[in-house]
Amino acid sequence: MSTTDFTTCADVVREINSLQLHLKNTGGLNVSDVRDAAGHQYVDLVQEGGGVLGIALVGFTYVLEEVGIRFINLGGTSAGSINTALLGVVGEPHEAKSCRILEELINVDLMAFVDGGDDAIDLVNTISGDASVFELITSGLRQVDDFLIRKELGVNRGEVFLKWLKAVFERYDIRTTAALMERMNIIPEQLKQEFEDKYGRRLKARLSIIASDLTTQTKAEFPRMSDLYFADPENVNPAYYVRASTSIPLFFDPLIVECIPKGNTEEEKKAQVEKWQDINSAFHLGEIPDKVYLVDGGVMSNFPIDVFHLKGGKAPSRPTFGVKLGVDRRSLRKNNSIFQIAWNSFTAAQQMRDHDVILKNQDYIRLISNINVEDIDWINFSLPAADKVKLFKMGVTAACDFLKKFDWEGYKQLREKVSDVVVPYEREVEATAYTASIRPAAGGE
């Protein structure tokens, strides 16, 4: 397959032409106050996880780039973390990058990532097919010896995926976190100066990839919290963040990070403890672990729409667009078997944290687009070419619909009226005092 199989598809061309005509008739694109000399308008972007459905996200960003939108801060979980990282890796902020990402994704053999042997391949094929409960149980039982005898922690190792991702990053000369952040911050000088003059602060890009630390029960945000887990955080290959964020529990081995830094001198040890206990970081009050087990970020936050939230109850310079893979809370879930109850319990717990954030900050609703992917299996690693094109078109349609409705001036007026309920200053002070009151004394347990 080639990128033109996607971008020149009749449905895609028709949708984009319709959007461009709409923008022409309504006064042109207006989605941000951060604009460069070339006319690009910059936004932040957060992308949800969703298994193999990530090509739909590329369809979404393709449309945004086609009409002149570019990205500063980038965040995502699981499948969303792949596209998030690639948007930072494959080019500079002012460039259109979705076609490059599409080229990397469309011809990759997803089944190669199922690297747990024949039993794992059989299990994946069974799950993604129309298997009966008996067939699912039979296929699952073949993994019992791996879990109970060989003490495996997942059906698949995740090594092939990590190797592939590293190779993609290396093709664009990205091998370290420092290199990626440097590229993400190659922002036009004119734009940086205008931003600083207008807002009194620097325009600096952030990357936010979410993983779940099962050892300390922490929502780990990388690279912001990398110094908790890695002795030399700037030299960590960012492929490891994505590998952690995509590690579906039981399906992939966790990413195990050993030799967690604890400091050498007494001063360093104290500083590292304080980092772990920081209310704005891990807020872990126990001892620093020797190693941690990182799994899919979707366990704790599959859609971290609040990660770039501007505190203070004032209008932002640019919006944070959020893209979800699926339409939440519209269909009733069946609970006719123990398996359905178990799965629905997991997904309810998984979604409620992010849903609660949206409920408490209802202005977010204006920033979120849902890509309707309900008829495509998120774990089908044998995804046919036709479904890849279909997913891309779904992303295109969602983006076009979203941009036709988004009202930047109206959103800014709304933000000026609503108060910030995420972490106001008074609550930060109270939380800091609470942390200090329960922090163990130096040398204590």
ROLO-117462 format. One line per field, with one value per residue (C-alpha): residue number from 1; chain; y, z, x. Coordinates in Angstrom, 2 decimals, always signed. Layout:
// residues N
n: [NUM, ...]
chain: [A, ...]
Y: [Y, ...]
Z: [Z, ...]
X: [X, ...]
This chain:
// residues 445
n: [1, 2, 3, 4, 5, 6, 7, 8, 9, 10, 11, 12, 13, 14, 15, 16, 17, 18, 19, 20, 21, 22, 23, 24, 25, 26, 27, 28, 29, 30, 31, 32, 33, 34, 35, 36, 37, 38, 39, 40, 41, 42, 43, 44, 45, 46, 47, 48, 49, 50, 51, 52, 53, 54, 55, 56, 57, 58, 59, 60, 61, 62, 63, 64, 65, 66, 67, 68, 69, 70, 71, 72, 73, 74, 75, 76, 77, 78, 79, 80, 81, 82, 83, 84, 85, 86, 87, 88, 89, 90, 91, 92, 93, 94, 95, 96, 97, 98, 99, 100, 101, 102, 103, 104, 105, 106, 107, 108, 109, 110, 111, 112, 113, 114, 115, 116, 117, 118, 119, 120, 121, 122, 123, 124, 125, 126, 127, 128, 129, 130, 131, 132, 133, 134, 135, 136, 137, 138, 139, 140, 141, 142, 143, 144, 145, 146, 147, 148, 149, 150, 151, 152, 153, 154, 155, 156, 157, 158, 159, 160, 161, 162, 163, 164, 165, 166, 167, 168, 169, 170, 171, 172, 173, 174, 175, 176, 177, 178, 179, 180, 181, 182, 183, 184, 185, 186, 187, 188, 189, 190, 191, 192, 193, 194, 195, 196, 197, 198, 199, 200, 201, 202, 203, 204, 205, 206, 207, 208, 209, 210, 211, 212, 213, 214, 215, 216, 217, 218, 219, 220, 221, 222, 223, 224, 225, 226, 227, 228, 229, 230, 231, 232, 233, 234, 235, 236, 237, 238, 239, 240, 241, 242, 243, 244, 245, 246, 247, 248, 249, 250, 251, 252, 253, 254, 255, 256, 257, 258, 259, 260, 261, 262, 263, 264, 265, 266, 267, 268, 269, 270, 271, 272, 273, 274, 275, 276, 277, 278, 279, 280, 281, 282, 283, 284, 285, 286, 287, 288, 289, 290, 291, 292, 293, 294, 295, 296, 297, 298, 299, 300, 301, 302, 303, 304, 305, 306, 307, 308, 309, 310, 311, 312, 313, 314, 315, 316, 317, 318, 319, 320, 321, 322, 323, 324, 325, 326, 327, 328, 329, 330, 331, 332, 333, 334, 335, 336, 337, 338, 339, 340, 341, 342, 343, 344, 345, 346, 347, 348, 349, 350, 351, 352, 353, 354, 355, 356, 357, 358, 359, 360, 361, 362, 363, 364, 365, 366, 367, 368, 369, 370, 371, 372, 373, 374, 375, 376, 377, 378, 379, 380, 381, 382, 383, 384, 385, 386, 387, 388, 389, 390, 391, 392, 393, 394, 395, 396, 397, 398, 399, 400, 401, 402, 403, 404, 405, 406, 407, 408, 409, 410, 411, 412, 413, 414, 415, 416, 417, 418, 419, 420, 421, 422, 423, 424, 425, 426, 427, 428, 429, 430, 431, 432, 433, 434, 435, 436, 437, 438, 439, 440, 441, 442, 443, 444, 445]
chain: [A, A, A, A, A, A, A, A, A, A, A, A, A, A, A, A, A, A, A, A, A, A, A, A, A, A, A, A, A, A, A, A, A, A, A, A, A, A, A, A, A, A, A, A, A, A, A, A, A, A, A, A, A, A, A, A, A, A, A, A, A, A, A, A, A, A, A, A, A, A, A, A, A, A, A, A, A, A, A, A, A, A, A, A, A, A, A, A, A, A, A, A, A, A, A, A, A, A, A, A, A, A, A, A, A, A, A, A, A, A, A, A, A, A, A, A, A, A, A, A, A, A, A, A, A, A, A, A, A, A, A, A, A, A, A, A, A, A, A, A, A, A, A, A, A, A, A, A, A, A, A, A, A, A, A, A, A, A, A, A, A, A, A, A, A, A, A, A, A, A, A, A, A, A, A, A, A, A, A, A, A, A, A, A, A, A, A, A, A, A, A, A, A, A, A, A, A, A, A, A, A, A, A, A, A, A, A, A, A, A, A, A, A, A, A, A, A, A, A, A, A, A, A, A, A, A, A, A, A, A, A, A, A, A, A, A, A, A, A, A, A, A, A, A, A, A, A, A, A, A, A, A, A, A, A, A, A, A, A, A, A, A, A, A, A, A, A, A, A, A, A, A, A, A, A, A, A, A, A, A, A, A, A, A, A, A, A, A, A, A, A, A, A, A, A, A, A, A, A, A, A, A, A, A, A, A, A, A, A, A, A, A, A, A, A, A, A, A, A, A, A, A, A, A, A, A, A, A, A, A, A, A, A, A, A, A, A, A, A, A, A, A, A, A, A, A, A, A, A, A, A, A, A, A, A, A, A, A, A, A, A, A, A, A, A, A, A, A, A, A, A, A, A, A, A, A, A, A, A, A, A, A, A, A, A, A, A, A, A, A, A, A, A, A, A, A, A, A, A, A, A, A, A, A, A, A, A, A, A, A, A, A, A, A, A, A, A, A, A, A, A, A, A, A, A, A, A, A, A, A, A, A, A, A, A, A, A, A, A, A, A, A, A, A, A]
Y: [+0.00, +3.61, +6.82, +7.85, +4.85, +6.81, +10.49, +10.36, +8.15, +9.73, +9.95, +11.62, +14.17, +14.95, +15.50, +17.82, +19.80, +20.24, +21.47, +23.91, +25.31, +25.69, +27.57, +29.83, +30.67, +31.35, +33.64, +31.16, +28.98, +30.35, +27.84, +29.50, +32.78, +31.22, +31.73, +31.82, +33.96, +31.20, +31.30, +28.05, +27.99, +25.98, +23.82, +21.16, +17.62, +14.65, +11.24, +8.32, +4.70, +2.01, -1.01, -1.31, +1.53, +4.19, +4.81, +6.62, +9.12, +9.71, +10.46, +13.06, +14.83, +14.66, +16.86, +19.33, +19.68, +20.01, +23.17, +24.66, +23.46, +22.50, +21.16, +22.35, +20.08, +16.43, +13.87, +10.38, +6.95, +3.47, +3.57, +7.33, +7.42, +5.92, +8.72, +11.25, +10.23, +10.00, +13.52, +14.70, +12.42, +12.67, +16.43, +19.92, +21.63, +23.78, +20.78, +18.56, +15.08, +12.83, +11.43, +10.43, +8.70, +7.00, +5.68, +4.14, +2.49, +1.21, -1.61, -2.80, -6.42, -6.05, -9.81, -9.61, -7.78, -10.95, -12.40, -14.95, -18.00, -20.14, -20.23, -16.44, -16.19, -18.70, -16.74, -13.44, -15.00, -16.55, -13.30, -11.25, -13.84, -14.94, -17.50, -19.18, -18.98, -22.58, -21.73, -18.70, -20.79, -23.55, -21.09, -19.30, -22.51, -23.08, -20.07, -21.52, -23.20, -19.89, -18.06, -20.75, -22.75, -20.38, -17.39, -15.31, -11.96, -11.61, -13.57, -11.57, -10.22, -6.79, -7.03, -6.94, -3.83, -2.06, -2.99, -1.71, +1.56, +2.17, +1.59, +4.11, +6.72, +6.12, +6.74, +10.27, +10.52, +10.33, +8.06, +10.00, +11.98, +15.06, +14.80, +14.46, +17.44, +19.52, +18.75, +19.46, +22.87, +23.98, +26.63, +29.62, +32.44, +35.00, +32.91, +32.44, +36.16, +37.20, +34.69, +35.90, +39.54, +38.87, +36.34, +37.05, +33.46, +31.21, +29.04, +25.60, +22.26, +19.36, +15.65, +13.63, +9.85, +8.06, +4.66, +2.88, +2.07, -0.99, -1.13, +2.24, +2.61, +5.78, +7.36, +7.84, +10.73, +10.64, +12.37, +14.73, +12.01, +10.23, +11.29, +9.11, +5.99, +6.54, +7.59, +9.40, +10.51, +12.70, +9.74, +7.36, +6.32, +7.64, +4.35, +2.91, +5.36, +4.18, +0.55, +1.06, +2.97, +0.24, -2.76, -4.14, -6.15, -9.91, -9.40, -7.91, -8.25, -5.17, -2.93, -3.61, -0.75, -1.82, +0.09, +2.90, +5.87, +6.54, +8.87, +8.27, +11.03, +11.81, +15.02, +13.16, +10.51, +13.16, +14.99, +11.79, +10.92, +14.40, +13.97, +10.77, +12.39, +15.57, +16.17, +17.15, +14.04, +10.44, +11.38, +8.05, +8.23, +4.82, +3.66, +4.03, +0.65, -1.18, -1.82, -1.02, -2.70, -0.36, -1.32, +0.30, +3.87, +3.17, +1.27, +4.62, +7.28, +6.30, +9.86, +12.39, +15.46, +17.55, +17.04, +20.47, +22.28, +25.94, +26.80, +30.12, +30.28, +32.40, +31.90, +29.96, +31.09, +27.92, +25.04, +21.44, +19.29, +15.80, +12.80, +9.72, +6.34, +5.50, +7.08, +6.70, +6.26, +5.77, +2.01, -0.33, -3.12, -6.70, -8.50, -12.02, -13.87, -13.71, -12.63, -9.72, -8.61, -8.80, -6.84, -4.23, -3.76, -3.13, -0.69, +1.19, +1.70, +2.59, +5.27, +6.84, +8.88, +10.67, +10.98, +12.55, +15.14, +16.11, +16.34, +18.75, +20.79, +20.79, +23.28, +20.27, +18.92, +21.61, +20.40, +16.68, +14.75, +11.14, +8.86, +6.24, +2.98, +0.63, -1.85, -2.53, -4.79, -2.93, -6.10, -7.44, -7.68, -9.16, -5.91, -6.08, -3.27, -2.24, -1.71, +0.42, +2.72, +2.69, +3.73, +6.56, +7.79, +7.64, +9.91, +12.28, +12.49, +13.14, +15.92, +17.64, +17.51, +18.85, +21.79, +22.83, +23.21, +24.45, +28.07, +29.40, +32.85, +31.30, +28.87, +31.67, +33.56, +30.42, +29.90, +33.45, +32.79, +29.41, +28.92, +26.39, +23.36, +21.07, +22.28, +25.91, +27.62, +27.24, +23.49, +23.19, +24.83, +22.55, +19.47, +20.48, +20.94, +17.55, +15.92, +17.47, +16.35, +12.68, +12.50, +10.12, +11.57, +11.10, +7.58, +6.31, +3.70]
Z: [+0.00, -0.57, +1.15, -1.97, -1.43, +1.62, +0.77, -2.78, -1.81, -3.19, +0.24, +1.75, -1.06, -0.88, +2.89, +2.75, -0.18, +1.76, +4.81, +2.76, +1.14, +4.57, +5.88, +2.83, +3.31, +7.05, +6.98, +7.04, +9.64, +13.20, +15.86, +17.74, +18.61, +18.10, +14.43, +12.46, +9.50, +7.08, +8.39, +10.38, +13.52, +16.47, +18.92, +21.51, +20.85, +23.08, +21.53, +23.13, +23.16, +21.13, +20.11, +16.36, +15.53, +15.53, +11.77, +12.44, +14.49, +11.52, +9.39, +11.96, +12.11, +8.29, +7.94, +10.55, +8.76, +5.36, +6.48, +8.15, +11.76, +13.48, +16.96, +20.01, +23.01, +22.22, +24.57, +24.32, +25.76, +24.31, +20.56, +20.93, +22.27, +19.03, +16.88, +19.56, +19.59, +15.80, +15.40, +17.45, +15.81, +12.04, +11.61, +13.08, +14.51, +11.44, +9.06, +7.96, +9.22, +8.97, +5.54, +6.85, +9.81, +7.53, +5.41, +8.50, +9.68, +6.67, +5.59, +8.97, +9.73, +12.97, +13.53, +13.86, +17.15, +18.42, +19.45, +22.04, +19.75, +18.08, +21.12, +21.25, +17.55, +18.01, +20.99, +19.08, +16.10, +18.40, +20.25, +17.06, +15.37, +16.13, +18.67, +21.17, +24.92, +24.80, +22.09, +24.04, +27.19, +25.27, +23.58, +26.86, +28.69, +26.30, +27.96, +31.47, +31.40, +30.37, +33.32, +36.01, +35.09, +33.16, +35.17, +32.07, +32.70, +29.34, +26.28, +24.14, +24.87, +23.21, +21.93, +18.22, +18.67, +20.61, +17.99, +15.19, +16.99, +17.69, +14.02, +12.94, +15.36, +14.19, +10.57, +11.70, +13.82, +17.17, +19.75, +22.98, +24.85, +24.63, +20.83, +20.58, +22.84, +20.91, +17.65, +19.14, +20.19, +16.79, +16.74, +14.36, +16.14, +15.07, +16.69, +19.94, +20.25, +19.51, +22.06, +24.77, +24.08, +24.26, +27.11, +29.12, +29.05, +26.76, +24.12, +24.92, +23.63, +25.94, +25.29, +27.55, +27.19, +29.88, +31.37, +34.51, +37.23, +38.93, +41.60, +43.20, +41.69, +39.89, +36.67, +35.11, +32.67, +30.44, +30.03, +32.84, +35.47, +33.84, +36.55, +39.02, +36.95, +35.05, +36.24, +32.95, +31.76, +28.87, +27.20, +27.45, +24.04, +23.90, +22.27, +25.80, +26.88, +24.03, +24.75, +28.34, +27.35, +24.92, +27.18, +27.43, +30.70, +30.16, +26.39, +26.53, +29.16, +31.34, +30.70, +33.74, +34.76, +37.14, +39.16, +40.04, +41.06, +44.79, +45.03, +46.38, +48.90, +51.74, +49.97, +46.72, +48.58, +50.32, +47.02, +45.29, +48.11, +47.85, +44.09, +44.63, +47.38, +45.43, +45.14, +41.47, +40.69, +41.89, +45.39, +46.55, +50.29, +50.77, +50.04, +46.56, +44.79, +43.31, +40.11, +38.69, +36.31, +33.70, +31.71, +29.36, +30.36, +29.61, +32.90, +34.70, +32.04, +28.48, +27.50, +29.49, +28.09, +31.14, +30.86, +29.29, +31.18, +31.85, +35.48, +36.58, +34.92, +31.99, +28.25, +26.76, +23.81, +21.97, +22.55, +23.43, +20.90, +22.12, +19.87, +21.15, +19.43, +19.92, +21.23, +25.00, +27.11, +24.33, +24.23, +26.97, +28.00, +28.28, +31.54, +30.80, +31.63, +34.05, +31.16, +30.24, +33.85, +34.25, +31.05, +31.78, +35.29, +33.88, +31.19, +33.64, +36.03, +33.13, +31.70, +34.86, +35.84, +32.48, +32.31, +35.76, +34.64, +31.72, +33.98, +36.28, +33.35, +30.90, +28.58, +27.49, +25.67, +23.04, +22.41, +22.00, +18.82, +18.75, +15.89, +15.52, +15.18, +16.84, +13.95, +13.82, +16.40, +18.38, +18.87, +15.30, +14.48, +11.08, +10.09, +6.33, +3.99, +3.40, +7.14, +7.35, +4.66, +6.40, +9.69, +7.98, +6.41, +9.81, +11.23, +8.27, +8.71, +12.44, +11.93, +9.23, +11.36, +14.37, +12.55, +11.02, +14.50, +16.57, +17.68, +18.97, +19.96, +21.72, +23.55, +24.81, +26.12, +27.91, +29.52, +30.81, +32.57, +34.15, +37.21, +37.23, +39.28, +38.57, +41.17, +42.25, +44.18, +47.57, +47.10, +46.04, +49.31, +51.33, +49.47, +50.05, +53.76, +53.85, +52.19, +54.71, +57.63, +56.66, +55.22, +57.29, +59.07, +57.48, +58.05, +58.87, +57.01]
X: [+0.00, +1.04, -0.04, -1.97, -4.28, -5.43, -5.05, -6.51, -9.44, -12.64, -14.30, -11.24, -10.92, -14.63, -14.56, -11.55, -12.94, -16.18, -14.24, -12.17, -15.31, -16.90, -13.86, -13.85, -17.54, -17.16, -14.13, -11.26, -9.59, -9.55, -8.53, -5.65, -3.95, -0.51, +0.34, +3.58, +4.57, +3.56, -0.01, +0.11, -2.03, -0.72, -2.67, -1.89, -3.06, -3.98, -4.74, -6.55, -5.47, -7.23, -5.17, -4.60, -7.00, -4.29, -4.44, -7.73, -5.73, -3.44, -6.51, -7.53, -4.16, -3.86, -6.95, -5.72, -2.40, -4.06, -5.86, -2.77, -2.88, +0.37, +1.17, +3.14, +2.42, +1.75, +0.19, -1.24, -1.75, -1.26, -2.07, -2.34, +1.21, +2.54, +1.13, +2.03, +5.69, +5.88, +4.46, +7.42, +9.98, +9.42, +9.69, +9.78, +6.67, +6.00, +6.03, +3.14, +4.00, +0.94, +1.85, +5.28, +3.65, +1.15, +4.01, +5.60, +2.38, +0.45, +2.73, +3.95, +3.03, +1.07, +1.10, +4.88, +4.27, +2.56, +5.92, +4.85, +4.96, +2.30, +0.01, -0.01, -0.85, -3.66, -5.03, -4.99, -6.74, -9.33, -10.04, -10.34, -12.56, -16.10, -15.02, -17.31, -16.68, -15.42, -12.89, -11.71, -11.21, -9.42, -7.09, -6.44, -5.61, -2.71, -1.06, -1.35, +2.06, +3.64, +2.10, +2.33, +5.42, +7.69, +6.39, +5.79, +4.09, +2.42, +1.36, +3.81, +7.24, +6.87, +10.46, +9.58, +7.45, +10.22, +12.82, +10.58, +9.88, +13.56, +14.35, +11.69, +13.03, +16.61, +15.62, +14.79, +17.94, +16.15, +17.80, +17.40, +14.79, +17.03, +17.16, +13.39, +12.71, +15.22, +13.40, +9.98, +11.27, +12.57, +9.89, +10.19, +12.04, +9.46, +6.74, +8.67, +9.40, +5.82, +4.54, +6.91, +6.07, +2.31, +2.09, +5.24, +6.46, +8.45, +6.81, +8.15, +6.86, +6.05, +5.69, +3.40, +3.21, +1.23, +2.10, +0.85, +3.38, +1.91, +4.62, +3.86, +0.35, +1.41, +0.20, +3.62, +3.99, +7.05, +9.40, +8.25, +8.72, +11.66, +14.09, +12.16, +12.77, +16.02, +19.47, +20.19, +16.74, +17.87, +19.59, +16.62, +15.34, +11.74, +10.74, +10.76, +8.03, +5.82, +6.64, +5.49, +2.37, +1.24, +1.86, -1.67, -1.74, -1.39, -1.22, +2.31, +5.01, +5.29, +8.25, +10.43, +12.70, +15.45, +18.02, +15.65, +17.85, +17.93, +20.92, +24.40, +25.03, +22.64, +21.67, +20.90, +18.89, +16.81, +16.21, +15.08, +12.67, +11.19, +10.72, +8.74, +6.64, +5.91, +2.16, +2.66, +4.67, +4.23, +2.99, +4.44, +5.12, +6.73, +10.23, +11.65, +11.42, +14.40, +12.45, +9.04, +6.63, +5.12, +2.03, -0.48, -1.27, -4.91, -5.16, -5.05, -5.69, -6.55, -7.41, -5.31, -7.08, -6.12, -2.37, -1.75, -4.49, -3.70, -4.42, -5.84, -9.24, -8.06, -8.31, -5.37, -3.28, -4.24, -6.65, -5.85, -7.66, -8.53, -9.17, -10.97, -11.14, -14.78, -17.95, -18.29, -21.40, -23.94, -24.41, -25.54, -23.16, -24.33, -23.51, -24.69, -21.47, -18.58, -16.33, -18.59, -18.80, -15.02, -14.38, -17.03, -15.65, -12.18, -13.35, -15.57, -12.65, -10.37, -12.67, -14.06, -11.01, -10.86, -14.64, -14.68, -12.11, -14.36, -17.42, -15.59, -14.24, -17.08, -15.37, -13.29, -16.34, -15.88, -12.32, -12.97, -13.67, -14.85, -13.85, -16.57, -14.60, -17.08, -17.31, -13.53, -11.87, -9.18, -7.13, -7.26, -3.56, -4.50, -6.19, -6.93, -5.89, -9.49, -10.01, -6.86, -8.25, -11.62, -10.03, -8.16, -11.41, -13.13, -10.44, -10.79, -14.57, -14.27, -11.73, -13.78, -16.93, -15.04, -13.44, -16.75, -18.20, -15.26, -15.63, -12.30, -13.59, -16.57, -14.32, -12.06, -15.09, -16.24, -12.82, -12.80, -16.11, -15.45, -13.26, -10.48, -11.49, -8.54, -6.01, -6.58, -3.78, -5.49, -5.85, -2.21, -1.15, -3.42, -2.15, +1.47, +0.80, -0.90, +2.11, +4.47, +2.31, +2.39, +5.91, +8.06, +11.04, +14.46, +15.65, +12.18, +10.19]
